[in-house]
């Protein structure tokens, strides 16, 4: 494999965490590995709700931390929740300084929305449902102006090189459909900020490339993985046949939109005192149950918003128009879709993975903030906080200096994942490792994943996907309880006592998979 050495810090990803970390590392030279053009293909740009922060005078970081712990169903690290929420306000002010046009009141305050499981309105938004896109646009503008940052667009990472449990390089290749022969890029440090795993599911709100590759890549290199079984399903993805499914932001329910079935009946009131604003796992299961019964769940915005939805929530309005729905006069069909992976690469409070020389921020990480059920709009906040923490940690190990631009000419042919194999994997995850799980389904999922990996293991990208899928399914099989977003129909109750986070290395998950396959033959 061709090798290129550089004094630049290598950042895998191009979402919010990657961009913010690159800016905080300046003037240290950085190279970002971005499969798409900046601003395209990152989950951050698709985030509709906003950033959670205690901005109201009657609110406090303590309240925000308490809500985070409560939503996480017993597996949130309270110290991490305290750290992240205590600093949240500072990040809103910093993003404002960087040019993010947050919605403001007439007196100059921030417009705040209330979302599920929050005790206060504390979600700072932009143009209704444009927070992710607008924050990304502001950061991208700053990145483009920063001479220390180089962006390699159209490239993707497929493997980590390690020596004595230390990350020493990243194999990258052309991100086009044809791929290319990989090139080993060795830099002064590596930050993984490449997103989660929602795209491993057939029904998802995530961009097409977000399919667990970064988590799988780290797991294959020997990194510890935490809470892999906890995948959050967004209750209100639009059920309109698009892949990925457009998102009907939770802010709509915060404004008073209600969930009804095909008969016009509300169903969440019977399931939770907070009804439509119950924790996401509760609402997702309520919607899933209606779908399973053929009751066609829908989000009704007609009475509370009417025509105003088209101005206040342009992304939702555009997706509706694209699919022949007028939300001012008809309800929006919805389904529970894979949205956010609470689990990922285990990190300490400094954002360090268990492999030396490797930092992680954003959805690919598992910091302990989200527990079994992420509090709404804490995702972007966590990415910001840990991007800065990682940048500060890396800065302590990498001296300031300059580095020549990296010039890479990709050559030869690579091995892209077979589309049929990816489709089969995604279908397996949705049907057997989805909103409601059980032992027979999880065992069958592991058997199918193993068969797909055996048949198509010549693609490193697909191996990364299969590694993450295996970790999720194995974690779900091992957790014999229902907790947060992890629902087992054969173990409907939570275990007594405080919740326990899960930790596993990939060889352990593969051993469980092998045993399952052996037992099923």
Secondary structure as the mmCIF struct_conf table of DSSP 4:
data_model
#
loop_
_struct_conf.conf_type_id
_struct_conf.id
_struct_conf.beg_label_comp_id
_struct_conf.beg_label_asym_id
_struct_conf.beg_label_seq_id
_struct_conf.end_label_comp_id
_struct_conf.end_label_asym_id
_struct_conf.end_label_seq_id
STRN STRN1 UNK A 2 UNK A 5
BEND BEND1 UNK A 7 UNK A 8
STRN STRN2 UNK A 9 UNK A 12
BEND BEND2 UNK A 15 UNK A 15
HELX_RH_AL_P HELX_RH_AL_P1 UNK A 16 UNK A 25
TURN_TY1_P TURN_TY1_P1 UNK A 26 UNK A 27
BEND BEND3 UNK A 28 UNK A 28
STRN STRN3 UNK A 30 UNK A 34
BEND BEND4 UNK A 35 UNK A 37
TURN_TY1_P TURN_TY1_P2 UNK A 38 UNK A 39
BEND BEND5 UNK A 40 UNK A 41
HELX_RH_AL_P HELX_RH_AL_P2 UNK A 43 UNK A 46
BEND BEND6 UNK A 49 UNK A 49
STRN STRN4 UNK A 51 UNK A 52
BEND BEND7 UNK A 56 UNK A 56
TURN_TY1_P TURN_TY1_P3 UNK A 57 UNK A 58
HELX_RH_AL_P HELX_RH_AL_P3 UNK A 61 UNK A 71
TURN_TY1_P TURN_TY1_P4 UNK A 72 UNK A 74
HELX_RH_AL_P HELX_RH_AL_P4 UNK A 78 UNK A 86
TURN_TY1_P TURN_TY1_P5 UNK A 87 UNK A 87
HELX_RH_AL_P HELX_RH_AL_P5 UNK A 88 UNK A 97
TURN_TY1_P TURN_TY1_P6 UNK A 98 UNK A 99
STRN STRN5 UNK A 104 UNK A 104
TURN_TY1_P TURN_TY1_P7 UNK A 106 UNK A 107
BEND BEND8 UNK A 108 UNK A 108
STRN STRN6 UNK A 110 UNK A 110
STRN STRN7 UNK A 112 UNK A 113
TURN_TY1_P TURN_TY1_P8 UNK A 116 UNK A 117
BEND BEND9 UNK A 119 UNK A 120
STRN STRN8 UNK A 123 UNK A 124
BEND BEND10 UNK A 126 UNK A 126
TURN_TY1_P TURN_TY1_P9 UNK A 127 UNK A 129
HELX_RH_AL_P HELX_RH_AL_P6 UNK A 131 UNK A 144
TURN_TY1_P TURN_TY1_P10 UNK A 145 UNK A 145
TURN_TY1_P TURN_TY1_P11 UNK A 147 UNK A 148
STRN STRN9 UNK A 149 UNK A 153
TURN_TY1_P TURN_TY1_P12 UNK A 154 UNK A 154
STRN STRN10 UNK A 155 UNK A 163
TURN_TY1_P TURN_TY1_P13 UNK A 164 UNK A 165
STRN STRN11 UNK A 166 UNK A 174
BEND BEND11 UNK A 176 UNK A 176
TURN_TY1_P TURN_TY1_P14 UNK A 177 UNK A 178
STRN STRN12 UNK A 183 UNK A 186
BEND BEND12 UNK A 188 UNK A 188
STRN STRN13 UNK A 190 UNK A 192
BEND BEND13 UNK A 197 UNK A 197
HELX_RH_3T_P HELX_RH_3T_P1 UNK A 198 UNK A 200
BEND BEND14 UNK A 201 UNK A 203
STRN STRN14 UNK A 204 UNK A 204
BEND BEND15 UNK A 205 UNK A 206
TURN_TY1_P TURN_TY1_P15 UNK A 208 UNK A 209
BEND BEND16 UNK A 211 UNK A 212
HELX_RH_AL_P HELX_RH_AL_P7 UNK A 213 UNK A 221
TURN_TY1_P TURN_TY1_P16 UNK A 222 UNK A 222
STRN STRN15 UNK A 225 UNK A 226
TURN_TY1_P TURN_TY1_P17 UNK A 228 UNK A 229
STRN STRN16 UNK A 231 UNK A 238
BEND BEND17 UNK A 240 UNK A 241
BEND BEND18 UNK A 243 UNK A 244
HELX_LH_PP_P HELX_LH_PP_P1 UNK A 245 UNK A 246
STRN STRN17 UNK A 247 UNK A 247
TURN_TY1_P TURN_TY1_P18 UNK A 250 UNK A 250
HELX_RH_AL_P HELX_RH_AL_P8 UNK A 251 UNK A 254
TURN_TY1_P TURN_TY1_P19 UNK A 255 UNK A 256
STRN STRN18 UNK A 258 UNK A 260
TURN_TY1_P TURN_TY1_P20 UNK A 262 UNK A 263
BEND BEND19 UNK A 264 UNK A 264
STRN STRN19 UNK A 266 UNK A 266
BEND BEND20 UNK A 268 UNK A 268
TURN_TY1_P TURN_TY1_P21 UNK A 269 UNK A 271
TURN_TY1_P TURN_TY1_P22 UNK A 273 UNK A 274
HELX_RH_3T_P HELX_RH_3T_P2 UNK A 275 UNK A 277
BEND BEND21 UNK A 278 UNK A 278
HELX_RH_AL_P HELX_RH_AL_P9 UNK A 280 UNK A 292
TURN_TY1_P TURN_TY1_P23 UNK A 293 UNK A 294
STRN STRN20 UNK A 298 UNK A 300
TURN_TY1_P TURN_TY1_P24 UNK A 302 UNK A 305
HELX_RH_3T_P HELX_RH_3T_P3 UNK A 306 UNK A 308
HELX_RH_AL_P HELX_RH_AL_P10 UNK A 309 UNK A 312
HELX_RH_AL_P HELX_RH_AL_P11 UNK A 314 UNK A 322
TURN_TY1_P TURN_TY1_P25 UNK A 323 UNK A 324
TURN_TY1_P TURN_TY1_P26 UNK A 327 UNK A 329
BEND BEND22 UNK A 330 UNK A 330
HELX_LH_PP_P HELX_LH_PP_P2 UNK A 331 UNK A 331
STRN STRN21 UNK A 332 UNK A 341
BEND BEND23 UNK A 342 UNK A 342
STRN STRN22 UNK A 344 UNK A 346
TURN_TY1_P TURN_TY1_P27 UNK A 349 UNK A 350
BEND BEND24 UNK A 351 UNK A 351
STRN STRN23 UNK A 352 UNK A 352
BEND BEND25 UNK A 354 UNK A 355
STRN STRN24 UNK A 356 UNK A 356
TURN_TY1_P TURN_TY1_P28 UNK A 357 UNK A 357
STRN STRN25 UNK A 358 UNK A 360
HELX_RH_3T_P HELX_RH_3T_P4 UNK A 362 UNK A 364
STRN STRN26 UNK A 365 UNK A 366
BEND BEND26 UNK A 368 UNK A 370
TURN_TY1_P TURN_TY1_P29 UNK A 371 UNK A 372
BEND BEND27 UNK A 373 UNK A 373
HELX_LH_PP_P HELX_LH_PP_P3 UNK A 374 UNK A 375
TURN_TY1_P TURN_TY1_P30 UNK A 376 UNK A 377
HELX_RH_AL_P HELX_RH_AL_P12 UNK A 378 UNK A 397
BEND BEND28 UNK A 398 UNK A 398
HELX_LH_PP_P HELX_LH_PP_P4 UNK A 404 UNK A 406
BEND BEND29 UNK A 412 UNK A 412
HELX_LH_PP_P HELX_LH_PP_P5 UNK A 416 UNK A 418
HELX_RH_AL_P HELX_RH_AL_P13 UNK A 419 UNK A 432
BEND BEND30 UNK A 433 UNK A 436
STRN STRN27 UNK A 437 UNK A 437
HELX_RH_AL_P HELX_RH_AL_P14 UNK A 439 UNK A 456
TURN_TY1_P TURN_TY1_P31 UNK A 457 UNK A 458
HELX_RH_AL_P HELX_RH_AL_P15 UNK A 460 UNK A 478
BEND BEND31 UNK A 481 UNK A 481
STRN STRN28 UNK A 483 UNK A 483
TURN_TY1_P TURN_TY1_P32 UNK A 484 UNK A 485
STRN STRN29 UNK A 486 UNK A 486
STRN STRN30 UNK A 488 UNK A 488
TURN_TY1_P TURN_TY1_P33 UNK A 489 UNK A 490
STRN STRN31 UNK A 491 UNK A 491
BEND BEND32 UNK A 493 UNK A 493
HELX_LH_PP_P HELX_LH_PP_P6 UNK A 494 UNK A 495
BEND BEND33 UNK A 496 UNK A 498
STRN STRN32 UNK A 503 UNK A 504
HELX_RH_AL_P HELX_RH_AL_P16 UNK A 506 UNK A 520
#
